Amino acid sequence: MPGTDERPTSMSTTGSEDASSDAESSSDRCNSITSASDFDCSRQSFTSDCSSSKHSSPSSSPPKTITLDDVMSSARDLSNLTLAHEIIVNRDFHVEQPHLPQNSLEKQVKDIVHKAFWDSLESELNDDPPEYEHAIKLLEEIREILLSFLSPGANRLRTQILEVLDMDLIRQQADKEAVDIQGLASYIVTIMGKLCAPVRDDEVKKLCENPDNVVSMFKEIFRVLDLMKMDMVNFTIQSLRPDLQRQSVEYERAKFQSIVEKTPSALDHTTEWIKSSLEEVLFSMPTVEQPNGHGKAGKALPSPLLVFNSGFIRILTWDYHKSPLPETLMTDEVRLRELQRRLQLLKAVASVLLIVYSAIGGPISGLPALAERLKRMASVLLEGMHRPDFNLSEALGNVSGQICCELNKSLTERNYPALPPELQVTLKGQITSITQENNPIRSLVEGRVQQYFRVLLATPNSHVNPPPTPGGLALIQPELTSLAVTFVSLVNFNKQVYSPFYMMILKTLLFSNAAPPPAATAPQDPSIQNPVNSN
């Protein structure tokens, strides 16, 4: 923390949930971590013991009764885990003062209490002789706040503050009616100017504009001190972020392990999620003949990475109203919801553009400026389509009308005939029909988007050199690639933290009630050989 010659930098950015910003910081973080991945367990037989490493696998314990202390301790661990994760993945994260709604009961109570206090202080100071009880309490509180801003090495300034704001001496002066309240306030403002961040310099200077009104001056001093405390917290966050990033995987895993040990049900939703993904993968795998010579057919052992990647793909279309997220993804819920909303909009725009270009073809092909205008037009009109009260059919009707106008303008400018009325009606019908779940264009786009995300999850260093988008998605490639890289970065970090828990759950699901099937016939995902680098 800064002392007399070290001041916190300004935190002028807001705590944003911008996914592209998180993607860059997450990618850098994933690249900087060179420790062996916990997916190394998957190279061995599932029957081997992957829990021998202290730092690689979660410990398990028999069920126990949960006490109130356990609940409170788990809540603290979850709070710390959430805060640390936010600092690590969101480089714009910072703390701000709470802003209460203007007409809220809490704000009204706060205003009344504060007014009563300041009125009482003014009344005491105006008495003859003046009373200094409340003023001394304020000075003592201010002294502690100023001392909290000092770095451990700022001994000279610390000594000076303790000498000037010596509470015993001030009380003696008060008894003799010799307290220089204005002089002490001026000294406090001078010290604040030395300790504040540069962004607060103007605020501190304004404190000296009305030195005769002591109560008003003290009120403003506390307001600026509150701002300085926020600056100090954000300065500390900036200072801690590099250390947290270096130890992020082990720290988050240890905190979550603590929660699991105290709360037996802490992995229930995660288990259901992996179970559903495993069933989906097993259903899609071909039946193979067992190599035991009896001619019996069965399912090959699925690749763990394939199971987990399929589970993460399901998160892209997760219904948050029907079921909560897996516990291991709760710290990223805000980012995942935002990514899902943006992807939903992007898929709708891609469906509209695919219908338009398939219906008209040559006369509008090879015109990137026109494609960009159509994409921007559809994006603006469909913004907010995730809201329950959004009328998607009406919005798509407006999109088709605007697109037909833009197309007619472009065609006539290049000496092409305008779109026939019957073609415009057909286009509107096709565009509005993508609201139907079984719409072929919608299904095609959804399938190819999922295919692209699967490829990125299984491709080494996909965040550096993303593969080309599948056919039909070229017009949204920049936006789709940005979202995919964001998603892959979140998934990679999640795997590094929680892979021991995932492996433990998968082993339990596969072998709790049956002997392990032979793994020799199972087709291995090539990226499983080096899962950290491949993801």
N, C-alpha and C positions, 0 to 999 in steps of 0.2 A: 504494500500500500504506500502511497506517496507521502513523503514528509514535506519539509520546507522547500526542497528543491525538486520535488517529483510530484506531478499532478496527473490525475487520471485524464485520459483522453476523452473527448466528447463522444457520446453514444447517440448520434443523431439519427441512426437508422431505427426503424421499428421492427418489432419481433414479427417477422413475416413467415408465412407458411408457403412461400413460393417454392414450388417443387424443383424448378431448374436450379435454384440456389442450393437447395439441399442435395441435389444430385451431384453437383461439382464437389462439395465438401465431402460427401459420402464416398465418391469415387477416389478422391485423394486419400481418404482414410483407409479404404480397403487396399489401396496399392501400397500404403506404408506399413501394413501389418504383414510380417514375413514369417510368423510362427506357423508351425505345421497345423493343418486343419484337422478338426475333430472328425471329419469325414474319412480320415485314414482308416477308421474302424471298418468302413465299408469295403476295404480291400481284402479284409480277412473274411473267414466264414462267419455267418451270423451266429454260429454256436460258440465262437470264441468270446472270451471275456474282454469287452472293451472298456470295462469300468476300472481297470487297474490303475490308471493314471489319476492322480489326485485332482488335476486341473481339467481333465477332459470329460469326465462323466459325472452326472449328478448322483448323489448318494440317496439311498432309499431307506425308509424306516417304517416299522409297523404302524398301523393306524393308532391314533391317540385322541383323547378328548381335547377339544380346542377351548382354551381359557380366554377370558377377556384380555389378559396381558398378551397372549399370542396374537389375538386380533389386532390390538393396538400396535404391537411390534411389526406385524406384517404390513399394516397401513403405513407406518413410518418407512419401512423398507421400500414399499411401492412408491411412496412419494419421492424418496431419494433416487430411486431407479429412474422414475419418470423425468425428474429434473436433470439428472446427469445425462440421460439419453438426449434430451432436448438441447442441452448445451453442446453435446458432441455432434449431432447431425444437423443442427440449424445454426449456421454461423452468424445469422442476424438476430439470434435470440438475445433479449435483454429484458430487464425488469422495468416496469413503469409504475408510477403512482396510480392507485385505483381512482377512477373517476365515477363518482356516484351519480345516478340519474337525478336530474334537477328536482323533481317532485317526489322523490322516494322518501319513505319514512326514515330510513337510515340517515340520509343527508339532512333532513329536517332536525332530527335529534342531535346530530353532530353540530349543526350550526347553532342550535339553542345552547348547548353545553359550552361551546367555545365562546359564544357571545357573553354568557354569564360569567365565565372565567375572566375574560378581558375587561368586562365592566367592573368586576370585583377588584381587579388589579388597579384600574384607573382610580376607583374610589379610594383605595388604600393610599395610593401615592398622593392624592389630593387632600387627604386628611391633614389636620394641623394638631399635633405633629404627624408626619407621614408614617404609615405602617409599611414595613418592608418584608413581611413574612412570605407573600407570594412571589415577590421580586427575587428574593434570595433562592427560593426553590427553582425559579426559572434559570438563574445564573448557574446554579449547581448542575442542572440538567444540560445546559449549554456547554459547560466545562467538560462533562463526560462525553458529549458528542464530539467536541473538538479533539479531545484526547484519542477518541476511537479512530480519527482520520490519520493519525500519525503512524509512520513506519517505526519499527523497533529501534532504528538508529537515530531517530530525531530527538536526542536527549536534551539538547539545548532548548529547543522550542517547548518541549514537554515541561521542563523546569520553569520556564518563563510563564507558561499558562498557569501552572500550579501556584506560582508566586503571586501573579496578578489576581487570579480568581481564587484566592485563599478564603474559603468559606468561614473559617473561624475569625479571621481578621475582619471580613465584611460584616459578620454578626456583631462584632464589637463596635464597629463604626456605626451600625444601625442603631445600637443602643444609645449612642451618643449623637444620633441624627447627623452623621458626617459621611454618609455614603454618597459617592459620586456616581449615580446611576448612569448619567449620560456619558461620563468618561469611560465607564466599564463597557457600555454598549458600543462606543466608538472603537475601543480596543478589540472587542469581539469581531466587529466588522473588518478591522485590519487583518486579524488572523484568518478570517474566512477568505479574504482576498488572496492570502498566501497558499491556502489549501485547496481552493476550488478548482474545478476543471476550467479550461479556457472558455468554454461555452457559457459559463456562469459569471464571467467577469462583469458584464453589463448589469446583471441582477444584483451583484454585490455593490456596485457603484451606486445604484439607486437607493440603497439602504441609508446613505448619508444625506439624501435630499431633504429630509424632514427631521433633523436631529432634535428639535424642541418637543415633538410629540413622542415621548418615551414609549408609551403603550403601543402606538402604531409601529414604531421602530422594532420593538420586540416581536410583534406579530409577524412582521415581514422577515425578521431574522429567522424565526422558526420555519417560515415557508421556504426560504432559500436553503436552510439546513436540511429540510426534507428532500429537496432536489439534490443536494450534495450527497446525501446518503444513498440515493438511487444511483448517482454517478459512481460512488465508491463500490456499490454492489456490482455494477456492470463492469467496472475496471477489474474487480476481482474475478468475475466470470471470464473476461478476456485473458487474464493471467493464468487461470486454471485450465482453460480449454486445451492447450497443447499437452499438458500432463494427463488430462482425462482421455484425450484421444489416444495417447500411447498405451494407456491401461484400460481402455474402454471395454474390451471384450471380457477380460478377467473380472473387472469390477461389476459389470452388468450381470454376468453369469453368477458371481458370488451372491449378489443381492437377490437374484431370482431364486437361487438355491435356498437361501434363507427363508424366502416366502413359501417355497414348496415344503420345507421341513416343518413349518408351523401351520400350514393350511393344506390338509390332505387333498382337498378338491381343487387345488390351484392349477391342475393340468387337465381338468375334465373336458373343457371345450377344445383344447389342443388335441387331446386324444380322439375326440369325435371327428375333428378336422382331418387328422392323419388317417383315421379309419376309413372315412369316406373317400379320400384320395387313393388309398390302397385298394379299396373295392373297385374304384373306377379303372385303375391300372390293371388289376387282375382280370377284369371283365374284357379289356381290350387286348390282352395278351393271348396268343394262340395256345391251344392245347398241344402238349408234346408228350411223346412216349417216354416213360420212366426207364432209365438205363439199368433196371434191376433184372431184366430178362423175362418178366412176367407179362409184358405186353400191356400193362396198365397205363392209361393216359392221365395226365395231370397238368397243372399249371407250373411253368418255370418260375424260379425265384425272381421277383422284380428287383431292379436296381434301386437302391435307396434314393439316389439322386433323382431318378425318374418319379418316384412316389412323392418326394418333397416338392419337386418342381411342379408337378401336377396340382398339388395342394396350393401352391402360391398362385398358379394361374387362376384357380377358382376364386381367389381373393379379388381378382379384377371385376368379377360380377357378383360379389357378395351381397346378400340381402341383409342389411343391418337391422331391418325391422323384424325379421323372423328369428335371427339367432345372433348372439354376440360374437365378436371376433375371437379367435384363439387367444389365450392369455399371453402367449409369447409375442403377439403382434399389437397388444394394447397401446404400447408406447408410441406406435406409429399410426394410430387410428386416424388422427386428423389428416396426416399426409396421404394415407391410403384412400380416405373418403374424397379428398380433393382430386387425387389422381384418377379415381373412378369417375368422378363428375366430368373431368376434362376429357377422359377417354370416351365416355358416353357421347359427349358432344361431337367429338372428332369422328366417331363411327357414323353418327347421323349425317354429318357433312359429307363423309366419304360415300355413303349410300346415295345421297342426292346427286353428287357429281358423277358417280358411276352411271346412274340412270340417264342423266343429261347427255353425257358423252357417248353412251351406247346408242341412244336414240337419234342423235344428230350426226355424230361422227366427223367426217372430213372437213366440212366448212368451219368447224371451231377447233380443230386439232392444231397443235403446234403454235398456240398463242398463249404463252405463259402469263402475260399481263391479264388476259381475259380470265384465265383459270384462277388467278389470284383474286380478281374482283368477285368472281362467283363464290369462291371459298370464303372470302371475308363477309360477303353478303349473307350467306347461309349461316355462318358462325354467329353473326350479330343477331339475326332473327331467332335463332334457336338457343341463344344464351339463357340459362336458367331452366333448361328443360328437365332438370333433375327435381325441381320443386313439385310437390304433390298437386298444387293448384295450377300448374302450367298446362295450357291447352295445346298439346302437341299437334293434333290434327289441324287446328286453326293456324298454328304457326307454320306448319309445312305448306298449307295452302298459300299463305303469304309469301313463303320462300319461292314456291313455283311461279307465282305471279311476277315477283321481282326478277327472277331469273329469266323468264320469258321476255320481259321488257328489255333486259340487258342484252340478251341474245339477239333480239330483233334489231336493236341499235347497232350492235357489232356487225351483224350480217349485212344490213343496208349500207353501212359505211364501206364495206368491201365488195359492194355490188352483188351481193347474194340476195335472193328473195327472202322475205320475212317468213317466219314459221307459220304454216297453215293453222287456222283455228282448231281443226280437229287434232292436229299434233300437239297443240298447246293443252287441249283438254286431256289427251292421253298422258302427257307429261305430268300434269297435275294429279291425275288419278294414280299414276305409278309412284310419284313422290309421297303423296299422302298415305299410300298403302304400306309404307315401311313401318307404320305404327303396329302392324300385325306381327306377332311373334314368329309366325311361320313364313313370313315374306322371304322369297328366295334371295333377293338382293341383300336384305338385312342379314340373313343367315350366312351368305357368302362373305360379306365384310367381317362379320363377327368371327367366322372360322379363320380367315386369313390374318386377322389381328392377333388372335390367340396363337396361331402358327408362328407369327413373327416374334411374339414375346417368348414362346418356347425356345425358338432358335437362339435368341439372345441369352436366355438363361443357361443354355448348354454350350455356348460358344466362348472359348477362351478370349479374355480381354475384349469382350464385345463393347464395353464402354469406350474403348479407344478407337476401334475400327468396326462400327456397327455394320452388319450385313445389309444388303439391299432389301427393300420392302417387297413383299409378294405382289404379283400382278393385280392391278385395280386399285392399289393404294399409293401409287406414285405421286398423285397430286397432294397427298397429305404427308409425304415422307418426312419433311423437317419436323413437323409437330409430333408425328408418331414416334420418330426416333428419339426425340427429347423426352417424351413420356416413358418410353421403354428403358432408356438409360437410367432415368430416375428410379423406376421400379426395380431394375436389376441391382442398382446400388443399395437400395433398402434391403432387398432380399439377401444380397451377399453378406451384409453386416449382420442381419438376423441369423443367417446360417452359422456364422462364426461364433455368435454368442450362444445360440440355443441348440446347436447340432447334437450335443450329448443327450439332451432331453428328447429330441426327435428320435435318435437312434434307440434309446431305451424304450420309448413307446412303440416303435416299429417292431423291435424284437419281441416285445410282449404280445403284440397283436398277431405276429406270425407264428410264434412257437409256444404260446401259453397252453394251448389245448391239443397240439399235435406235434409229431416229430418233424424236424425241418426237412423240406423237400430238397432233393439234390440241386445244387447251384451250378453244377458244371454245364448244364444245357441252357442256362439263362443267358440271353444276349446282354453283354455289358455295355453300358453307356460309356463311350470313349472318354468323356470328360470326367468320369469318376476317378481316373488315375491321378488327377491333380486338381481336386475340386476347388481349392482356394484360387489358383490361377485361372481356372476355367470359368469361374463365375465372377 
